[in-house]
């Protein structure tokens, strides 16, 4: 999509101030469509891009109101850029923003809004619900089922998720272990990850979890695994991320959030869906594995038991 255009310049400076000097899909579209966009619409698109932290969540009507134009002008500009719908433009605008996003820019944008603390909390929850609803409507269940079958026939599953995504990787690997699969989510240094990947074979599977620009170590783990003939599967937030491009298959779970951190509500739900699929592609195996834990859940020593005659309150 279009350009990283600067408000006070008249030419598009591709990749000049974005992370890593990479050109977003929207920037690319704008560069190609300059001759077809009149000066007014060029400036409009540039202004939208320059304020992507504030515009990427707006509807076409809200965007039109912000820039004091009619909604038709917005839609025609997106059509000239090659988008069939405003939703497609909006998706690329969000991805354009994600490639430049930092915790500071997100929080700065949020603090400019005239909201109370309670309003900010409500807004964050609304976005989380939006992400869940998008996952539910867009998820290709067959991809989840194929991953579950792949995990079932694999020797072991290595889940790579670093930084904040480490919690998702642990959750996925732990759930698979409960079902009797040899699964691990390694943590530690770059070297640790590299050594874990080096011992994988085509009889294993690597699941990579990363979002936005994607972490270097996670992407390199995917590339290394592919060279070794290891099947790879990604959990990410766009079809254009490095994880999506380099993995054999992937699913998309949005992490859009007005907070300074990503919202992992949708990715967590996606991981849960993988657990569900893995338990139901072979329910007999899952039940056999879980049967010994049945009594433990009822009376095992892992669980807190209040002393007899105690109401649970300390004096």
Secondary structure, 3 states (H helix, E strand, C coil): CCCCCCCCCCCCCCCCCCHHHCCCHHHHHHHHHHHHCCHHHHHHHHHHHHCHHHHCCCCHHHHHHHCCCCHHHHHHHHHHCCCCCHHHHHHHHHHHHHCCCCHHHHHHHHHHCCCCHHHHHHHHHHHHHHHHHHHHHHCCHHHHHHHHHHHHHCCCEEEEECHHHHHHHHHHHHHHHHCCCCEECCCCCHHHHHHHHHCCCCCCEEEEECCCCCCHHHHHHHHHHHHCCCEEEEEECCCCCHHHHHCCEEEECCCCCCCCCCCCHHHHHHHHHHHHHHHHCCHHHHHHHHHHHHHHHHHCCCCCCCCCCCCCCCC
